[in-house]
């Protein structure tokens, strides 16, 4: 069974630590192997989301710089 991108999670406008806290809460609701796209405008999210994924065992498949921030493609570990 292939991974499922469940949604694009719009966290634009939120400041640290809210993007990581909300991402953690949302991933807890998904099944292992599901994918989540997270969009942020907080410049610190690049560091925070990467660290969070490494620490909690999620795969950060892609980080894309967007016009207003970043998009993260995360696979729940």
BAFI-99185 format. One record per residue (C-alpha): residue number from 1; x, y, z; residue in three letters. Coordinates in Angstrom, 3 decimals. Layout:
N
<NUM; <X; Y; Z>; "ala"> ...
END
This chain:
77
<1; <0.000; 0.000; 0.000>; "unk"> <2; <1.462; 3.368; -0.995>; "unk"> <3; <1.705; 6.297; 1.423>; "unk"> <4; <-1.219; 8.663; 1.579>; "unk"> <5; <-0.793; 12.435; 1.635>; "unk"> <6; <-3.625; 13.185; 3.974>; "unk"> <7; <-3.627; 16.945; 3.678>; "unk"> <8; <-1.746; 20.184; 3.361>; "unk"> <9; <-1.552; 21.636; 6.849>; "unk"> <10; <-1.561; 25.440; 6.639>; "unk"> <11; <0.401; 26.896; 9.558>; "unk"> <12; <1.232; 30.189; 7.870>; "unk"> <13; <1.296; 33.164; 10.214>; "unk"> <14; <2.193; 31.134; 13.309>; "unk"> <15; <5.446; 31.793; 15.179>; "unk"> <16; <7.780; 29.406; 16.961>; "unk"> <17; <7.014; 27.074; 18.701>; "unk"> <18; <3.447; 26.751; 17.337>; "unk"> <19; <4.308; 25.219; 13.928>; "unk"> <20; <6.171; 22.322; 15.567>; "unk"> <21; <3.588; 21.829; 18.320>; "unk"> <22; <0.694; 21.761; 15.856>; "unk"> <23; <2.622; 19.494; 13.452>; "unk"> <24; <3.329; 17.051; 16.300>; "unk"> <25; <-0.350; 17.024; 17.301>; "unk"> <26; <-1.523; 16.489; 13.707>; "unk"> <27; <0.975; 13.678; 13.040>; "unk"> <28; <-0.239; 11.901; 16.182>; "unk"> <29; <-3.635; 11.539; 14.482>; "unk"> <30; <-2.185; 9.906; 11.342>; "unk"> <31; <-1.172; 6.317; 10.638>; "unk"> <32; <2.480; 5.323; 10.421>; "unk"> <33; <3.677; 5.835; 6.851>; "unk"> <34; <1.139; 8.577; 6.045>; "unk"> <35; <2.479; 11.775; 4.502>; "unk"> <36; <1.713; 15.323; 5.600>; "unk"> <37; <2.528; 18.585; 3.823>; "unk"> <38; <3.095; 21.486; 6.219>; "unk"> <39; <3.260; 25.110; 5.047>; "unk"> <40; <4.801; 27.768; 7.284>; "unk"> <41; <5.921; 31.389; 7.181>; "unk"> <42; <8.078; 31.276; 10.331>; "unk"> <43; <11.754; 31.396; 9.235>; "unk"> <44; <12.760; 29.302; 12.271>; "unk"> <45; <10.515; 26.448; 11.124>; "unk"> <46; <13.321; 25.222; 8.829>; "unk"> <47; <15.421; 24.451; 11.898>; "unk"> <48; <12.556; 23.452; 14.193>; "unk"> <49; <10.702; 21.078; 11.846>; "unk"> <50; <13.960; 19.388; 10.791>; "unk"> <51; <14.980; 18.879; 14.417>; "unk"> <52; <11.500; 17.670; 15.383>; "unk"> <53; <11.444; 15.064; 12.579>; "unk"> <54; <14.906; 13.768; 13.510>; "unk"> <55; <14.051; 13.634; 17.215>; "unk"> <56; <10.644; 11.953; 16.823>; "unk"> <57; <11.588; 9.517; 14.037>; "unk"> <58; <9.623; 11.041; 11.167>; "unk"> <59; <11.076; 11.247; 7.662>; "unk"> <60; <11.462; 14.760; 6.296>; "unk"> <61; <11.182; 13.904; 2.598>; "unk"> <62; <11.426; 17.405; 1.196>; "unk"> <63; <11.793; 21.029; 2.245>; "unk"> <64; <10.804; 23.620; -0.349>; "unk"> <65; <11.332; 27.372; -0.074>; "unk"> <66; <8.120; 29.144; -1.070>; "unk"> <67; <7.359; 32.808; -1.723>; "unk"> <68; <6.213; 33.342; 1.848>; "unk"> <69; <8.050; 30.617; 3.777>; "unk"> <70; <8.562; 26.867; 3.486>; "unk"> <71; <6.701; 23.666; 2.665>; "unk"> <72; <7.690; 20.448; 4.411>; "unk"> <73; <6.820; 16.964; 3.195>; "unk"> <74; <6.827; 14.695; 6.241>; "unk"> <75; <6.235; 10.943; 6.438>; "unk"> <76; <5.071; 9.738; 9.842>; "unk"> <77; <7.543; 7.303; 11.361>; "unk"> 
END
